[in-house]
Amino acid sequence: MRNATTVEREEEAGVWHISSVLLQAEPAKREQICAAIEQIPSAEITEVSDSTKIIVTLETPSERDLANALSDMQQLDGVVTASLIFHQTDTTDLNSIVISDQGDMQPEGTCS
């Protein structure tokens, strides 16, 4: 048997992880689950499609933070499943994006 070695991955500076998570919730506990998700700093509820499905968007600076937020949601009382359904990395500096008068997002200094 081989010895397992933990490998620490170094996160790249300036990279954001944008993810979507589909939660299946017990209908009677949906409101308390939504309230708990709102307390997770990187999470935003984007849709509650019926009494059992909740879609959450995560924006995290590292894969570790993404995994921690997903784990936090999986452990909420009343969550039946929490599945990562989308994950993308982005190197855009989120602090440099401004909204133009037309409502579209553009990098700073390029508003029309």
Backbone torsions as a table, in degrees:
resi	resn	phi	psi	omega
1	MET	NA	133.9	-179.5
2	ARG	-82.5	150.0	174.0
3	ASN	-81.0	128.8	177.7
4	ALA	-81.0	133.9	178.6
5	THR	-115.2	130.0	177.1
6	THR	-77.9	126.5	179.0
7	VAL	-107.9	120.8	177.1
8	GLU	-86.2	123.7	176.9
9	ARG	-89.1	134.4	177.0
10	GLU	-85.4	125.7	179.8
11	GLU	-79.9	141.3	178.7
12	GLU	-79.6	129.4	179.4
13	ALA	-65.6	141.4	177.0
14	GLY	82.6	6.0	178.7
15	VAL	-100.9	133.0	176.6
16	TRP	-112.4	144.3	177.5
17	HIS	-109.3	115.7	179.5
18	ILE	-107.7	125.5	-173.7
19	SER	-139.9	156.8	172.3
20	SER	-121.4	140.3	-179.2
21	VAL	-127.2	133.8	175.0
22	LEU	-103.2	119.9	176.9
23	LEU	-104.7	136.7	168.8
24	GLN	-104.4	124.0	-174.1
25	ALA	-121.7	153.0	171.1
26	GLU	-68.3	128.5	-175.1
27	PRO	-54.3	-38.9	-177.0
28	ALA	-69.5	-18.5	-176.7
29	LYS	-110.8	8.5	-175.7
30	ARG	-58.3	-45.3	-177.7
31	GLU	-63.9	-41.5	179.6
32	GLN	-69.6	-33.0	176.6
33	ILE	-66.0	-46.0	178.7
34	CYS	-59.9	-41.2	178.6
35	ALA	-63.6	-39.0	179.0
36	ALA	-68.8	-39.3	179.0
37	ILE	-63.5	-37.4	179.2
38	GLU	-63.4	-17.2	178.5
39	GLN	-87.1	-9.7	177.9
40	ILE	-84.0	116.4	-171.8
41	PRO	-56.4	-35.2	-175.3
42	SER	-90.7	0.0	-173.2
43	ALA	-104.9	144.4	174.6
44	GLU	-139.3	126.5	177.2
45	ILE	-75.2	121.0	-177.8
46	THR	-101.7	-22.6	179.0
47	GLU	-163.6	140.8	169.1
48	VAL	-121.2	100.0	-167.8
49	SER	-81.4	-30.9	174.2
50	ASP	-154.9	-163.0	-174.7
51	SER	-71.5	-10.7	-176.4
52	THR	-122.6	-14.7	-174.9
53	LYS	-107.8	130.5	178.3
54	ILE	-130.1	127.8	177.1
55	ILE	-106.7	128.5	-176.3
56	VAL	-122.5	137.0	173.3
57	THR	-102.9	135.0	176.5
58	LEU	-116.7	137.2	172.5
59	GLU	-126.1	107.8	-175.2
60	THR	-126.8	151.3	179.5
61	PRO	-82.1	-6.3	-179.0
62	SER	-152.9	160.3	175.4
63	GLU	-64.6	-35.0	178.4
64	ARG	-61.2	-44.7	178.5
65	ASP	-64.2	-37.6	176.3
66	LEU	-61.1	-49.2	-179.8
67	ALA	-61.7	-40.3	179.2
68	ASN	-64.7	-43.5	179.6
69	ALA	-65.1	-41.9	178.0
70	LEU	-62.6	-44.0	177.9
71	SER	-61.5	-42.4	177.9
72	ASP	-58.8	-42.3	-179.7
73	MET	-69.3	-38.4	179.7
74	GLN	-62.3	-29.8	-175.8
75	GLN	-88.9	-2.6	180.0
76	LEU	-66.9	137.3	177.9
77	ASP	-60.7	124.8	179.3
78	GLY	100.4	-9.4	176.1
79	VAL	-82.7	122.1	179.4
80	VAL	-84.4	-48.9	175.8
81	THR	-142.6	152.1	172.9
82	ALA	-136.1	112.8	-174.3
83	SER	-118.9	129.2	173.7
84	LEU	-72.9	118.2	-176.8
85	ILE	-111.4	-9.7	178.7
86	PHE	-157.5	140.0	175.4
87	HIS	-149.1	130.8	178.9
88	GLN	-142.1	146.5	172.5
89	THR	-105.1	146.5	-178.0
90	ASP	-138.4	137.5	179.2
91	THR	-102.9	7.8	178.5
92	THR	-66.1	133.5	174.4
93	ASP	-73.2	104.9	-175.3
94	LEU	-63.9	-21.3	178.6
95	ASN	-78.7	-12.9	-176.9
96	SER	-99.0	3.5	-179.9
97	ILE	-88.9	133.2	176.2
98	VAL	-124.0	156.9	179.4
99	ILE	-98.6	126.8	179.3
100	SER	-80.8	173.8	178.5
101	ASP	-61.6	-24.2	179.9
102	GLN	-83.5	-2.9	176.8
103	GLY	86.5	3.5	178.7
104	ASP	-95.1	153.2	-178.1
105	MET	-92.3	134.1	178.9
106	GLN	-140.7	153.5	174.4
107	PRO	-58.6	148.8	-178.3
108	GLU	-53.1	136.1	177.4
109	GLY	89.4	2.1	-179.4
110	THR	-119.9	17.0	178.9
111	CYS	-64.7	138.9	178.6
112	SER	-98.8	NA	NA
